[in-house]
Amino acid sequence: MLGYISRRFLQLIPIMLGITLVTFLLMRAAGGDPVMQLIDDRSAGMDQAAVDAIRQQWGLDQPLPVQYLRFVANAVKGDLGRSYVSRSSVAQAINERVPATARLGLTALIFAVIVGIAAGTIAAARRNSWFDTATMVVALAGVSIPVFWLALLMMYLFAVKWHVLPASGYGDGQLKYLIMPAFALGAGITGVVARVTRSAMLGVIKAEYITTARSKGLSESKVIFKHALRNALIPVVTIIGVQLGGVLSGAVITESIFNWPGIGRLLVDSIGKRDQPMVQGVVIFFALLFALVNLLVDVAYAAVDPRIRYS
């Protein structure tokens, strides 16, 4: 197991290098001259010598390969540069926003996993019943409805019309501010998990060992949840890992709509201000997080199915 994890960590190195290179080049190609962002409106009339001094101070006078290598060397040490807008550390700005995004993302993911697996399992156990049909219809709606539309609909109903929840913001971290963003973010993931769980369970329920378990007189709930569900969890665990990308991308939209002070909103604000280092840092952070979660999903396979071993 340790050898497998070590090899996967080594495989992350070229992946992250590729991501940093593509992100770095795209930022330089699409962002214009960074020096113009470092000069505020009051200093717009400064002479060329002052502009050149600023360019040298920020290392922007160096060739692009040198700038990239310096960025990678600093990133390995945890330094993602400084914002062109606020002049603050990019790594520190991301670190300050992590708790809010983690709270929103984990709440949405936990909700999706619990509700999705439970609904999919019961739907498979009661195949072709009204519950099965209703569950799949709701799951399909959850997958199909865009996050932004569901978020705006919930804001209108629960905040504007019924006045039961705040429309946006973080407050002091109260639960009432979390309910709508977490549900909007987790609805689509819940539908995907429910559909995959049902499909996997239908394949397992027909297996011979499930018939044997029933013939031994085990209760139906024990057969379904102890024997069938555990053997159906491999594709479910895989889809949960993949859906983390949906959590990260959805958080960008959800945090912007609900004015949630997380990394997604930081990314949108930075794009609007053309803050290259901040956009670059957030993209790389998301990529690294996604890669690490996929590694954890691979390791979780052995816990779900003892027959899986890593050599």
Secondary structure by P-SEA (a helix, b strand, c coil): caaaaaaaaaaaaaaaaaaaaaaaaaaaaccccccccccccccccccaaaaaaaaaaacccccaaaaaaaaaaaaaaccccccccccccaaaaaaaaaaaaaaaaaaaaaaaaaaaaaaaaaaaaacccaaaaaaaaaaaaaacccaaaaaaaaaaaccccccccccccccccccccaaaaaaaacaaaaaaaaaaaaaaaaaaaacaaaaaaaaaccccccccccccccccaaaaaaaaaaaaaaaaaaaaaaaaaaccccaaaaaaaaaaacaaaaaaaaaaaaaaaaaaaaaaaaaaccccccccccc
